[in-house]
Amino acid sequence: MSAREKIAYLRGLIEGQNLAENAGMSKFHEALLGTLDSIVDELDDIAADQDDLREYVEDLEDEVLSSDGDASGDLSELSGCHECAAEGEDEEEYEPVTCPACEKDFFYQPDAYDDDEELICPHCGEPFKQ
């Protein structure tokens, strides 16, 4: 039973008690039911917003997965600093790597790791040697 159906059932129970002789309780019950209706309306709005966000994220995911980007390409276009790349300033070197556990690709900075240090996959969290 949905929240709206439960409120309607509660409204029927209250109306069935014939509270005409006690105006104070009648006002209380109407205020209570009005508050519950408002809460359900807000929950419906939140659920609709959540559905919109879910669709938006799915669309973004589809766009990212369908892009023909080259994982070994130049990262300067992703860094947002085209001037630095054009001027030949020192850039951090990143290399692509594939996790042996989950087989997903990611980039890492080799200079930040010792030769015997393990990488940790950001997707599955499994450590492995490069």
N, C-alpha and C positions, 0 to 999 in steps of 0.2 A: 504494500500500500504506500503510495507516495505521500509526501508531506501535505500536499493540498488535500488529498483524500482524507487524511487523518484529521485535518482541521475541519473539513466539512462534516465528518462524523462527530467530532467534538461539538461543533455548532448545533448539530441535530440533537445531541444529548442535552445540551444546555437549554435549547428551546423547548424540548420535551418536558423539562422540569417545571414549566409554568411559573416563572419567577416574577410575575406581575406584582405580587404582594410585597416583594422586597426589591425596591428600586435600586438600592445601593449595590446589591449583588448583581443585578442585571447590568448596571453600568460597568462594574468590574469585569464581568464576563465579556461584554462587548469590547472593552478596552484590551483585554487579554487576547481575544480572537483577532482584533485589528492589528495588534502587535505581531502575532504569529503570521498573519497574512503578509505584513510588511517584510518580515524576515524571509519568508518563502520567495517573495518577489525579488529581494536582493540576492538570494541564493540562485535563483533562475538567471539573473543578470550575470552573476559570476560564472555560472556554468556556460552561458553563451560566450562570454569573453574567453574562457578557457578553450572552448571549441575553436574559436577564431585563432587563438594563439597556436593551438595544435596544428591547424591547417597551414598557418604561416610557416611554422618550423618544418613541417613536411615539405612544403614548397621549396624552402631554402635548401633542405637536404637534397631534394631532387636536383636542384640547380647545381649544387656543389658536386654531386656524384656524376652528373651528366657533362660537366665541363671537361674539355680536352686538355687540361693542364699537364705539363711534363714535370714529373716529380724531380728530375735531375736538372731542371732549368735554372736560370739565373734568378736568385732570390731578391735582387735589388728592386724588382718591380713590386714585390710583396711588402717590402720594408717601409714604403711610403717616403723614402728619402732618395729620390732620383738624382738630386744634385750631388749627394755624396758619391754615388756610383759613377756619375759622369766626371767628377773631379778626380777620381782615382784615390780617394781617401781610404784609409784602412777600414775594411769591412770585416765583420765577423764571418768566418767561413763555416758554413753548414754543409753537412753531407746527408744524403738520404740513406736510410737503413730500413730493413724489413725485420720485424720481430719473428723469430723462429717459432714462437709459441702460437701467436694468433695470426701471423702472416699479414699484419697491417703495417703500412709504411709510415714513417715519421722522419723528421730531421733532427740531427743533433750536432753539437759543436765539438769536434774532436779535440781542440785545444783545451777544452774545459775538463777533459778526462785524462787520467794516467793510463799508461799502456795496459796495465793489468786490471784496471777498474771496469766493473760491469755496468752496462747500460740498463736502465729500467724502462720498460715499455710503458708509455703513457696511456695506452689503450687497455692492456690486461694486467699491468703491474708486475709482470714476470721479469726477473733480471736475466741478462745474457751477456756474453763476451762478444765484443765486436772484432 
